[in-house]
Amino acid sequence: MPTIHVRNVPEPVALGVKSLARAHRRSMEAEVLEILEHAVSGARQPPARHMNFDLVKAVGLEPIDFEPLALTIQEPEL
């Protein structure tokens, strides 16, 4: 399998990847691989569950807008 080395990664980006990796309970390498796979899959933006809005602002990206899910409770049929 090929290996990619990235030099001169800005500190906020490295800290952001580290934060995401910790949040997703995976290594930085696994997190970067997930980000790269998503980027080349043609998807426009990662799912909202992967977004840390403070991190997004820290690395200079624009946060995405989304409507929160409305939770409904259904009474069981008796």
ROLO-837168 format. One line per field, with one value per residue: x, y, z of N, C-alpha, C, CB in turn. Coordinates in steps of 0.2 Angstrom, whole numbers, plus 5000, padded with zeros to 4 digits. Glycine has a CB too. Example, Ala and Ser with C-alpha at 12.3 -4.5 7.8 and 13.67 -1.06 7.14 Angstrom:
BEGIN
n.x	[5066, 5064]
n.y	[4972, 4989]
n.z	[5039, 5035]
ca.x	[5062, 5068]
ca.y	[4978, 4995]
ca.z	[5039, 5036]
c.x	[5066, 5064]
c.y	[4984, 5000]
c.z	[5039, 5039]
cb.x	[5057, 5070]
cb.y	[4978, 4997]
cb.z	[5045, 5029]
END
This chain:
BEGIN
n.x	[5004, 5003, 5012, 5010, 5018, 5016, 5022, 5026, 5013, 5001, 5000, 4987, 4979, 4985, 4983, 4969, 4966, 4971, 4962, 4950, 4953, 4954, 4941, 4934, 4939, 4951, 4967, 4978, 4983, 4973, 4962, 4966, 4967, 4953, 4948, 4954, 4949, 4936, 4936, 4940, 4930, 4920, 4910, 4902, 4904, 4909, 4898, 4887, 4889, 4903, 4908, 4916, 4912, 4920, 4933, 4932, 4931, 4943, 4952, 4949, 4938, 4922, 4907, 4895, 4877, 4863, 4847, 4842, 4837, 4821, 4814, 4802, 4790, 4782, 4767, 4765, 4756, 4741]
n.y	[4994, 5011, 5025, 5041, 5056, 5071, 5087, 5101, 5105, 5116, 5121, 5123, 5115, 5102, 5101, 5101, 5089, 5080, 5082, 5078, 5065, 5060, 5062, 5053, 5042, 5036, 5033, 5047, 5044, 5035, 5044, 5054, 5046, 5043, 5056, 5059, 5048, 5052, 5064, 5061, 5053, 5060, 5066, 5081, 5087, 5082, 5072, 5079, 5074, 5073, 5085, 5097, 5112, 5122, 5118, 5119, 5133, 5136, 5131, 5139, 5136, 5136, 5134, 5122, 5123, 5116, 5108, 5104, 5088, 5083, 5077, 5064, 5057, 5042, 5035, 5019, 5006, 4998]
n.z	[5000, 4996, 5003, 5011, 5014, 5023, 5024, 5034, 5040, 5045, 5062, 5068, 5060, 5062, 5076, 5075, 5068, 5077, 5088, 5082, 5079, 5092, 5097, 5089, 5093, 5087, 5079, 5074, 5061, 5056, 5056, 5047, 5036, 5034, 5032, 5020, 5012, 5012, 5005, 4992, 4988, 4982, 4989, 4995, 5008, 5025, 5035, 5047, 5060, 5061, 5063, 5071, 5077, 5083, 5080, 5066, 5064, 5069, 5060, 5049, 5041, 5034, 5044, 5042, 5039, 5046, 5049, 5065, 5071, 5073, 5087, 5090, 5100, 5100, 5105, 5112, 5103, 5110]
ca.x	[5000, 5007, 5013, 5010, 5020, 5014, 5027, 5024, 5006, 5000, 4999, 4980, 4977, 4988, 4979, 4962, 4966, 4972, 4956, 4945, 4955, 4952, 4934, 4932, 4943, 4955, 4973, 4978, 4984, 4966, 4958, 4968, 4964, 4946, 4947, 4956, 4944, 4930, 4938, 4941, 4924, 4916, 4906, 4904, 4906, 4908, 4892, 4887, 4892, 4910, 4910, 4917, 4912, 4925, 4938, 4930, 4933, 4950, 4956, 4947, 4933, 4915, 4903, 4889, 4871, 4859, 4842, 4842, 4832, 4815, 4813, 4795, 4789, 4776, 4764, 4764, 4749, 4739]
ca.y	[5000, 5017, 5029, 5048, 5060, 5078, 5091, 5108, 5105, 5121, 5119, 5123, 5109, 5096, 5100, 5099, 5082, 5076, 5083, 5074, 5058, 5058, 5062, 5047, 5036, 5032, 5037, 5052, 5041, 5033, 5050, 5057, 5042, 5044, 5062, 5058, 5044, 5055, 5069, 5058, 5049, 5065, 5069, 5088, 5089, 5077, 5072, 5084, 5071, 5073, 5092, 5101, 5119, 5126, 5116, 5122, 5140, 5137, 5130, 5144, 5134, 5139, 5129, 5120, 5125, 5111, 5108, 5099, 5083, 5084, 5070, 5063, 5051, 5039, 5031, 5012, 5004, 4993]
ca.z	[5000, 4996, 5009, 5009, 5019, 5022, 5028, 5035, 5042, 5050, 5069, 5070, 5057, 5066, 5082, 5073, 5066, 5084, 5091, 5078, 5080, 5099, 5097, 5085, 5096, 5082, 5078, 5069, 5055, 5054, 5055, 5041, 5030, 5034, 5029, 5013, 5008, 5011, 5000, 4985, 4986, 4978, 4994, 4996, 5015, 5029, 5039, 5053, 5066, 5061, 5063, 5078, 5075, 5086, 5076, 5059, 5064, 5071, 5054, 5044, 5036, 5035, 5047, 5038, 5042, 5046, 5054, 5070, 5070, 5078, 5090, 5091, 5104, 5098, 5111, 5109, 5102, 5115]
c.x	[5004, 5007, 5013, 5013, 5018, 5019, 5023, 5016, 5006, 4998, 4991, 4977, 4979, 4984, 4971, 4961, 4966, 4965, 4950, 4946, 4953, 4945, 4931, 4935, 4947, 4962, 4973, 4979, 4977, 4962, 4960, 4966, 4957, 4944, 4949, 4951, 4938, 4931, 4938, 4935, 4919, 4910, 4907, 4906, 4905, 4901, 4893, 4890, 4899, 4913, 4911, 4918, 4917, 4932, 4938, 4933, 4940, 4954, 4954, 4942, 4927, 4911, 4897, 4882, 4866, 4853, 4843, 4836, 4827, 4814, 4805, 4794, 4782, 4773, 4763, 4757, 4747, 4734]
c.y	[5006, 5021, 5036, 5052, 5067, 5082, 5098, 5109, 5111, 5118, 5119, 5116, 5103, 5095, 5098, 5092, 5078, 5076, 5078, 5067, 5056, 5058, 5056, 5041, 5032, 5036, 5042, 5050, 5039, 5039, 5053, 5053, 5042, 5050, 5062, 5054, 5048, 5061, 5067, 5054, 5054, 5068, 5077, 5090, 5083, 5077, 5076, 5081, 5071, 5080, 5094, 5108, 5123, 5125, 5119, 5129, 5140, 5136, 5134, 5141, 5137, 5133, 5128, 5122, 5118, 5111, 5103, 5094, 5084, 5077, 5070, 5057, 5048, 5034, 5024, 5010, 4998, 4989]
c.z	[5000, 5002, 5007, 5015, 5018, 5027, 5029, 5036, 5047, 5057, 5070, 5066, 5060, 5072, 5081, 5072, 5073, 5088, 5088, 5080, 5088, 5100, 5094, 5088, 5091, 5082, 5073, 5062, 5052, 5052, 5049, 5035, 5029, 5030, 5021, 5009, 5007, 5005, 4993, 4983, 4982, 4983, 4995, 5003, 5019, 5033, 5045, 5059, 5067, 5062, 5070, 5076, 5077, 5082, 5069, 5059, 5065, 5064, 5048, 5039, 5038, 5038, 5042, 5042, 5041, 5051, 5059, 5069, 5075, 5081, 5092, 5095, 5102, 5104, 5108, 5109, 5107, 5112]
cb.x	[4995, 5004, 5019, 5002, 5028, 5007, 5033, 5026, 5004, 4995, 5002, 4976, 4979, 4995, 4979, 4960, 4971, 4978, 4953, 4945, 4962, 4955, 4931, 4933, 4938, 4952, 4979, 4984, 4989, 4963, 4959, 4976, 4966, 4942, 4951, 4963, 4943, 4927, 4945, 4947, 4921, 4912, 4905, 4897, 4902, 4913, 4890, 4880, 4889, 4913, 4905, 4924, 4905, 4927, 4939, 4923, 4929, 4952, 4956, 4953, 4933, 4912, 4901, 4889, 4867, 4862, 4835, 4842, 4835, 4809, 4817, 4791, 4789, 4776, 4757, 4768, 4748, 4737]
cb.y	[5000, 5022, 5027, 5051, 5059, 5079, 5092, 5113, 5098, 5126, 5124, 5129, 5109, 5097, 5107, 5103, 5080, 5080, 5090, 5075, 5057, 5064, 5068, 5048, 5032, 5032, 5031, 5057, 5035, 5028, 5055, 5058, 5034, 5044, 5068, 5055, 5038, 5059, 5072, 5054, 5047, 5061, 5066, 5092, 5095, 5077, 5065, 5086, 5064, 5070, 5096, 5098, 5122, 5125, 5108, 5121, 5143, 5132, 5123, 5146, 5126, 5142, 5131, 5113, 5131, 5104, 5108, 5101, 5075, 5087, 5069, 5063, 5053, 5035, 5033, 5007, 5002, 4996]
cb.z	[5006, 4990, 5014, 5008, 5020, 5024, 5024, 5029, 5045, 5048, 5074, 5067, 5049, 5067, 5086, 5067, 5061, 5088, 5091, 5071, 5079, 5104, 5094, 5078, 5100, 5075, 5076, 5071, 5055, 5059, 5061, 5041, 5032, 5041, 5032, 5012, 5012, 5017, 5002, 4984, 4992, 4973, 5000, 4994, 5017, 5034, 5041, 5054, 5066, 5055, 5059, 5082, 5077, 5093, 5076, 5057, 5070, 5076, 5052, 5041, 5036, 5029, 5054, 5036, 5039, 5047, 5050, 5077, 5071, 5075, 5097, 5085, 5112, 5092, 5113, 5114, 5095, 5121]
END
